[in-house]
Amino acid sequence: MGKPRLRNRLIFIIAAWLWTQPVWAGPEFSPSLVGMYRKSMQVEAALFSAAGRHGLDPRLARALILHQSGGNDAVVSASGELRRNAYLPVASEPTPAATAEANLEAGIRRFAELAERLQRHDYALAAYIAGPQVLASQPALPLSVLHDVMQIEQYKSVLRLHEAEIRREAEGLRLRRVQPGENWASVARTTGVSEFLLRLYNPVLAAHRLHAGMLLVAPDPRAPAVLEVNGTTLSYTSRVGDSTLNLARAFGVDRDTLRQDNNLWYLQQLAAGQPLSIHVADPSSSSPVRLAASAPGAGIQPHTVRAGETLSHIALRYDTSVRTLMRTNRLSSSRIVVGQQLWIPDRRTQPRVAQRPRLHTVRRGDTLSHLAQRYDTSVRALMRVNRLGSSRLRIGRILRIPDQV
């Protein structure tokens, strides 16, 4: 009699403990990963078809798309040109594909050919990303190429483990096309989603201005906040599928600086739950990515403070600074109250501060295309400013970095 009662009590205790545990709560996924996945769903029928014809794992094919284009059907290339139907850019086929299906077929066929010839997917990924010459010209892969290969493999692993959950989350995102004349700030106002968050869900597009017809995803405006903004510092906790590349793109910061500020190694993959501090440029200064923008043609305009707003939030929204807002409105402190009316100065009337020229010393593995992507400029601009006759770089050469395109 004693043993059954003891067994029943143990079962009750274990059941009660399990009931109190958040077993239904799965991992939190990167907004960038979920946003890119949502876009890739638009062409997955063609993706699966091409992958099947060429004997390629569909998850690896999708991971390649996520890294190469972020699932976007219109992207800005390293040379600064707008390319459509470029889900999988193919270096050996410079003419843009007429359809998404043709582009996917060409890209997957090219990767399958490399994989068959090299007999290793990691070498095939490196050759696809940087060209076959990268395997012959180096005793080991350049760190930048190796990082890209590792990132694609991480996407594939995350999809293998969590694709069903990622798909469910992605299905809740809204899709919309950029309309003529829209920019990041105006889309943020239309969707009711903060510009930072909008960029985070669309990282590949975030490093450039928007073009009409680009496909954007946006979360529900009522979704829990994933960012904390304090002046020019963002606090963010990494999630499954995050990468330093996408975070740097989304927030308009240099990837090496992001790594240094958070003590990250060059090849380190972000672990879920890692707290990060991201120092963005002062919105009143020149920065690689405009964090917000006032409406076109606006001069001094009024803004009525709403619940939950701070001066730093308002400064970011209107692409100005807390100091400028305080000076314009003669505020002695940054404290504001609901219903208070503030005057917002037009950023174009603010004095421009001269910027020191940016320089870069060429290191082993650097290429013009990687430098153009890193500094948000174009290969053509780099060659023009540095008077380069070819795209070959000499280790140790100091390059001037032009303004962003």
PERAVEN-V507363 format. One record per backbone hydrogen bond with DSSP energy under -0.5 kcal/mol. NH is the residue of the N-H (numbers start at 1). CO is the residue of the C=O. If there is no record, write none. Layout:
((NH/CO) (NH/CO))
This chain:
((5/1) (6/2) (7/3) (8/4) (9/5) (10/6) (11/7) (12/8) (13/9) (14/10) (15/11) (16/12) (17/13) (18/14) (19/15) (20/16) (21/17) (21/18) (23/21) (25/22) (26/24) (30/240) (34/30) (35/31) (36/32) (37/33) (38/34) (39/35) (40/36) (41/37) (42/39) (43/40) (44/41) (47/43) (48/44) (49/45) (50/46) (51/47) (52/48) (53/49) (54/50) (55/52) (56/51) (61/57) (62/58) (63/59) (64/60) (65/61) (66/62) (67/63) (68/64) (69/65) (70/65) (71/65) (72/69) (75/83) (77/75) (77/81) (80/77) (83/75) (83/81) (85/73) (89/86) (91/89) (93/90) (97/85) (103/99) (104/100) (105/101) (106/102) (107/103) (108/104) (109/105) (110/106) (111/107) (112/108) (113/109) (114/110) (115/111) (116/112) (117/113) (118/114) (119/115) (124/120) (125/121) (126/122) (127/123) (128/124) (129/125) (130/126) (131/127) (134/131) (135/132) (136/132) (137/133) (138/134) (146/142) (147/143) (148/144) (149/145) (150/146) (151/147) (152/148) (153/149) (154/150) (155/151) (156/152) (157/153) (158/154) (159/155) (160/156) (161/157) (162/158) (163/159) (166/162) (167/163) (168/164) (169/165) (170/166) (171/167) (172/169) (173/170) (174/218) (176/216) (178/214) (182/179) (187/183) (188/184) (189/185) (190/186) (191/187) (192/188) (193/188) (198/194) (199/195) (200/196) (201/197) (202/198) (202/199) (203/200) (206/202) (207/203) (208/205) (213/178) (214/211) (216/176) (216/214) (218/174) (223/220) (228/235) (230/228) (230/233) (233/230) (234/278) (235/228) (236/234) (236/276) (237/226) (238/236) (238/274) (240/28) (242/239) (247/243) (248/244) (249/245) (250/246) (251/247) (252/248) (252/249) (253/248) (258/254) (259/255) (260/256) (261/257) (262/258) (262/259) (263/260) (264/259) (268/265) (273/238) (274/271) (275/273) (276/236) (278/234) (279/277) (280/232) (280/278) (285/282) (293/317) (298/295) (301/299) (301/344) (303/342) (305/303) (305/340) (309/306) (311/334) (314/310) (315/311) (316/312) (317/313) (318/314) (319/316) (320/315) (325/321) (326/322) (327/323) (328/324) (329/325) (330/327) (331/326) (339/305) (340/337) (342/303) (342/340) (344/301) (344/342) (345/343) (349/346) (350/347) (358/401) (360/399) (362/360) (362/397) (366/363) (371/367) (372/368) (373/369) (374/370) (375/371) (376/373) (377/372) (379/78) (382/378) (383/379) (384/380) (385/381) (386/382) (387/384) (388/383) (396/362) (397/394) (399/360) (399/397) (401/358) (402/400) (405/376))
